[in-house]
Amino acid sequence: MTARDARLHAFRSDLADARLKGEVAADRFVAGRPARISAAVADIRNEPRPDAGVNTQLLFGDDVLVFEDAEGWAWIQAERDGYVGYVADTVLGARSQAPTHVVSVPRTFLYPGPDLRFPPSGQLSMGSAVTVTGAAETRGTHYALLPSGEAVISGHIRPVAEAAPDYVAVAEMFLGTPYLWGGASGFGIDCSGLVQLAMHMAGRQVLRDSDMQATTIGETLEPGPDFAGLQRGDLVFWKGHVAIMIDPETMIHANGHTMLVSREGFKEAVARIGYLYGGPTGFRRP
């Protein structure tokens, strides 16, 4: 049997994705049932219990395949990046109308109707996928109407086929967002989550974790002496960490030092991080 990364392939000793039959050993193989995330943010955990670690998150409108649903937990695989884990079954809904738009600002509110004076009924992160069924205007503010009857500010969404031209500019929109281990939303995000979400908004789908990104995004880059040759958009990796270059001297990253998405001088960061964790382990140019 070929070795498989359990983060990206749904297999356990007792159960596995039917597409993996003949490639992994399992007592039973099942086809995944299509479902869609219906919560603003869904934690993907490494075990089916509420105190288990959060590996990543999915957003409202993300499509998943469900391989098991038992005792309040669903074992799923995200279709966008292939990540496998457990979510509370309450965050799953049916796939009905196809999403037409995505949230294009870091965070936005849902309203029970097209009026910003209504108490919000929810909130959504950048990257959330919604289906727009109509439009309304109240006191000069334009709203998109959703199948639930709720409304979102029209200027906070864009068509699903429309990509941002610069993923670094998207990442910069998250400056000041709290750092959250496993976070992948505008409410809290980690280093590789920032890279993935920014690239997603620019129309590029990449893997979730920094070790995956360090071997799959773009091409390997070898800077010159004193890190010469780095440019906007290049990725810098440390063991367990990734940052995005804004320009040859400055990077942006979600980090546990400031507990925020922050700008930092690249050489200053190399010195600071190196004191505890060593120097950069690699560079990639998307």
Salt bridges, closest charged atoms under 4 A:
ASP5 OD2 - ARG7 NH2 2.75
ASP14 OD2 - ARG12 NH2 2.96
ASP17 OD2 - ARG19 NH2 2.69
GLU23 OE1 - ARG4 NH2 1.96
ASP43 OD2 - ARG45 NH2 3.46
GLU47 OE1 - ARG49 NH1 2.36
ASP51 OD1 - ARG49 NE 2.58
ASP62 OD2 - ARG80 NH2 3.05
ASP63 OD1 - ARG36 NE 2.67
ASP63 OD1 - ARG95 NE 3.57
GLU68 OE1 - ARG12 NH1 2.96
ASP69 OD2 - ARG33 NH2 3.77
GLU79 OE2 - ARG95 NH2 2.90
ASP115 OD1 - ARG139 NH2 2.58
GLU137 OE1 - HIS142 NE2 3.97
ASP166 OD2 - ARG232 NH2 2.80
GLU172 OE1 - ARG232 NH2 3.12
GLU172 OE2 - ARG263 NH2 3.71
ASP190 OD1 - ARG208 NH1 3.15
ASP209 OD2 - ARG7 NH1 2.94
ASP211 OD2 - ARG7 NH2 2.91
ASP226 OD2 - LYS267 NZ 2.74
ASP234 OD1 - ARG285 NE 2.74
GLU264 OE1 - HIS253 NE2 2.87
GLU264 OE2 - ARG272 NE 2.87
